[in-house]
Amino acid sequence: MLSINPQDIPIQQLHGYLLGAVAPRPICFASTVDGEGNVNLSPFSFFNVFSANPPIMIFSPARRVWDNSTKHTLENILKTKEVVINIVSHAMVHQVSLSSTEYAKGINEFTKAGFTELASEKVKPPRVAEAPVQFECKVNDVIALGEEGGAGNLIIAEVVQMHIDETILDNDGKIDPIKIDTVSRLGGNWYSRAKAGLFEVEKPIRTLGIGVDVLPESIRSSKILTGNDLGMLGNVEKLPTVEEILELKITSEKGNSEEIHKKAQRILADGNPEEALLLLLAKDSSEK
């Protein structure tokens, strides 16, 4: 058996072992606001529920390993002492992954990831309308676990209001684990789904996706493409060139919007978002 002193290996390697071993982990999708009211949205897998009376949840935005900087979520909470913890279902996982992109401070990840803001009742941060359960929380304490890269910051959040989508309840009024279809994090790019097991979503660590908000309305409002489809398209790093769009517009097979969107969806399922986006933009261009 491999025996390791944590002090003897690089933090990134230690981080990988911890995430790979302590898994699967539930995901806290945290919405916060800064002192000026700017909204931030970000997922964290150092998260769980720790008490029912009072109802307490704890999650930890760690300092970034590579430069020891702190995350906007932590900075916002230290100022406002409020957070909404949104629960992540499989139907929104690609959008959640997109929201983890390191966008600049002041960029609203609701907009970039294509989520809908829903006003909270007792706190200022908005809820994620697409989340099956949303917990409005007051922050009781923030405990810093260190000052170096990789150090966690325990956010001790007390639930003051909760919201549950009634469609995830069973006949007894309890949350059905199949209907809620939550996802959890493992090591690397791996996730686990309540209904189906393991799958991968590439984490945008060094990339900057264009965002769902950059997509044309005809794509964003598609009756075929799902939130996960839009999340994959929004995670593309750059739009196709005008020349590429025009070339495909001229040479691509014909079809109505529904047929093209279904074809793009199949291409996305095969893991080719750039090709799918080019096809959709060529179709959008041909209809103008």
N, C-alpha and C positions, 0 to 999 in steps of 0.2 A: 504493500500500500504506500502511495506517495504521501510523505509527511512534510509539511511546510510550515515554517514560521512566517506569519504575515509580514513581519518586518524585513524579510529577506528577498521579497519579490517586488517588482514594480506595482504601483497602485492600479494601473490598468489591467494587469494580469490578475491581481487579487479581486478586482471588481468583476472580472469575467467569471472567476470561480464562484464568487458569492451569488451572482445572478443565475448561473447555471445550476447551482445546487439547491438554492432556496427558491423552488418553483413548483407549480405555477403561482404567480402572485396576482391578486386583483388589481385593477387599474382605477386610480383616482383621477378623474378628468376635472381639473380644478379651474373654475372661472373666478377671476378677481378683477378689481379695478384699482388704479393708482390714485394719488391724491387729487388729480385733475379729472378723474372720472373715466380715463381711458381704459378700455377693457382688454384683458389678457386671458388666454385659454391655453392650458397645457396639461398633458398627461403625466402621471407619476405612478410607478409600480411599487415603490416602497410605501405600502398602504394597507390598512386594515381597520376593522371596528374593534374597540377595546372595552366598551362599557355600554350597558343599556340604561342604567339609572345612576347618573345622568347619561344620555346617549352621546358617546364620545367616539370620534374617529381620529386617527392619526396618520399623517403622511409626511414624507420627508423629501423636500427639494434639496438635493445634494449640491455642494459646490462643484463646478466643472473641473474635471481631473486635469485637463490640458492647460488651463490658464488660471484656475482658482477663482474665477468670477462667480457671482451669485446669479440666480435666475430671477426673471421679472416677477414670477409668482411670489417668491419669498419677499422680494422688495416691496411688493404691493401689500402683502399681508402684514408686514411690520408697520406699515403706515395706517392701514384701515381696520385691521383685526377682523376681517370678514372674508368668507369664501363660500362658494357653492361647489359641492362635490357631486359631479354627475357620473352615473354608472354607464359603462361602455358595453353595448351589445355588438354582436357580429355585424349587424347591418350598417354600422358606422365606423368600423375599425380603420378603414383606409383614410377616411377623413380625419380621424383622431391622429393617425400617424403623420399625416400632412401637417397638422397643427403643431407637432413637436419640432418642426423646422425652426431654426434659429433666426426668426424674423427680427428686424430691428425694434427697439422699444417704441411703443406707440402704435405699432401695426396690430390691427384687430384680427386675431386668429379665427374668430367666428366668420368673418368675411372671407379670409383667405381659404379656409377649409370648407366653406359652404354650409355652415351651421346657422340655425335660427335662434336669435336672442329672444328669451322669454323673461319678462319682468319677474323678479322675486317679490315675495310678500313682506319679508322682514329684514332683508339685507340688501345692500346696493348692487353687488355683482349679479348679472343676469344668469338665468339657467339656460341649459342647452335643451331646446324643445325636443330634439330627436332622441335624447337620453330616456330610457325606460323608467329610471328613478333619479330624482334630484333631491339633494339634501342641502338646505340653506343652513349655514353654520356661523356662529360667532367663535372667534379664536380666543381660547382661554390662555394659551401660553405658546411661546416659541422657544425651544431648547436647542441651542447650538451645540453640536457634538465635537466640534473642532474648528480650526481656522485654516487648514490646508486643503488643497484640491481633493475632492472625494468625500469630504466631511459632510455628514447629514445635518439637517435642521428639522427637528421634530415639531410639526404643526399640530397642536392639540386643539381639535375643533369640536365644539358642542353643537349638536343638531338642534335647531330651534323651529324648523319647519321642514316637512318632507312631502314629496309629490310622487305619486305612483301611477303609471299608466295602467288603467284597469284591464287592458287587453292581456297583460302578463299574469293576471290572477287566475287561480284555478276555481273550481266550484265552491270551495270552502273559503274563498277570499284570501288565500295565501299565495305568495309569489311562486309561480311554477318555474322550476329551473330550466325547463325546455323552452317555454315561451319567452322568458327574459333573454335566453341565449347569450349570456355574458361571455366575454373573452378575458383571458389573463396572459401575463407575460412570463416568458422563460428567458434563457440566455440567448445572446445574439439576436437574430431576426425572428426567433420563434415565438409563436403565440399558441394558446390552447383555447378551443371553443367548447362550450358546454355540450353542444349537440353532436359534435363531429370529431374532436381530437385536435391534433397538431396541424399548424399551417404556418407559412412564413410571410412576413411583410417587411420589406427592406426599410430599415430605419434611416431617415434623412439626416445623418449626422453632419456631413460636410456639404450637402447640397441645399439649394434654395429653389423650391418648386415655384412655378408661376402663380399658383393659387387658383381656386375654383372661380374667384371673382373675375379673372381675366378671360374666362371662357365666354363665348357669345351666348346670348340669352336662349337661342334655339337649342343649345347643348345643355345649359343649366336647367331648363324647364322641360327636358325630354321626359316623355312618359315611359320610355324604355330603359334609359340609363338610371342606375341606382346611385345612392349616395356613395357607396364604395367605388362604383365606376367613376364618378366625378372626382373622388379623392385621388384615384390613380392618375387621372388626366391632369389634375391640378398639381401633382407631384413631378410632372415633366419640367425640366430645368429651363427650357426655352421653347418659344413658339416656332413652328416651321416657317421658313422664309416665304415671301410672296411668290417667288419663282416656283418653289416646291408645290405650293397650293395650286397655282395656275396649271402646272404640268399635270398634276393628278386630276384636276378638274376637267382637263381636256381628254385624258386617256383612260380615266377610271370607268368601270362599268356603271350603267345607269341603275337607278332605283329610287323609290320614294324615300322620304325621311325615315319612316319606320324601319324599312328594310336596311338602310344604311346604318342606322343606330344599332340594330340588332347585329349587323356584321361587325361594327366597331366593338360591341360588347363581347363578341366571340374573340376578337383580336386581343382585347384586354385580358380575357380569361387565359389566353396563351402567354401573357406576360409581355406584351408589346405596346405599351401606352403611347409611345411616340408615333407608331404607325397608325394606331386608332385615332389619335388626335388629328393627324394629317388628313385622314379619310373624312372625319367629321367636319373639319374646316373647309375642305374642298366642296363638300356637299352644301355647307352653309353659304359659301361663296357663290355657288351655282344658282342659289335661290334668290340672290340679290340682283 
